[in-house]
Amino acid sequence: MKTIFYNGSVITPETVFHGGVEVEGSKIIRVFKGDDFEKTGTLVDCKGNFISPGFVDLHVHGAYEAPFFSGNLEDLHRGTKFHAMHGTTSILPTTASASHDEVLAALKCIKEAMGMPNEGARILGAHIEGNYMNPVCAGAQNPEYLYKADPSEYMELIDTGIVRRVSASPEVEGVLDMARRLAPQGILMSIAHSNGDYSMFMRAIEAGFTHITHIYNAQSMLSNCYFYPQIGVCEAALLHDEITVEAICDGRHVPAELLRLIHKVKGPDRMHATTDAILSGAPDGSFRCFDMDLLVEDEVCMLASRVAFAGSVATTDRLVRTLYKDAHIPIVDAVKMITLTPARMINEQNHIGRLAEGYDADINVFDDNINILATMILGKMFFNKLS
Ligand SMILES: [Zn+2]
């Protein structure tokens, strides 16, 4: 039985046009312009709202009372459902710095969930952030668990078979060797929490790093050495076309004008809008998370000491809203940065991230203020406020 989304503004990687999308089973079978469709099956009148691919988030630690790194299946299901309510249809649950046993337990739990029918956003694999990062740029990572990369430890994590991305600091002992080993296996190597200079950045690229974790947060950036300006990891990533970046586009971690600058330099094919969510859905107040005391206020999450951000309370709909409304980035680019571009970063671009025949039926409908009105995941309607 078909489901037909019609009377919408269809967003493709190139343009927006009036039309709709036909779905059968778990796949998109046709995208049409105007009203060129037969009225059979379940009809969803999109009432002129946007129709886009489902959102893809490659860096997300969970949601309020639903951490992805707890090793608890219930937490994982609650978190994937929460994010799906905001338009996320595919995710990489992301660990944080913790004891090796805790990280391993979290990965095993994520693997178990991947073997079950999805209850919310689809889990495409896991993202390891920590423990191989520079304590100088710890941000909200627990410094107790930041240390050198030892293959006898990290290969036990990799051998779970679900790791798609590793965020680490190239200047930490053993990390360049880790990149040489993991990048050829198709694992996305991402410079994170790095205090490296330009020469370290170049060594990282040579070792196999191709991506930057939360640019302009907990990474080296333009500074003065005495009075001689020097660039950091962030500007080096802007300079090198072969490097892709992610930015936490909540309007707090990176201000709208800096988002515009990053977009201007990297373009929508090399910039991923991510949440780095940890306490999405939490009210303002104090929380214990990552084994640390955190604070939620001003629509952002920070250490209780207020010296660093600590992940976000964002959801993917908010990211698109910030890019489109505050940073004045065209809707086609804003959507691409959270659909096709992240899908390409983990080699899923042939079936995820685009409204086109043969692609997975992961579909969002949302209004001009990016309020999600309907979400379909793999051909199943997750929710629908349109009818
Ligand atoms: Zn981080």
Boltz pocket constraint, residues with backbone or C-beta under 6 A from the ligand:
constraints:
  - pocket:
      binder: B
      contacts: [[A, 129], [A, 139], [A, 192], [A, 193], [A, 213], [A, 214], [A, 218]]
      max_distance: 6.0
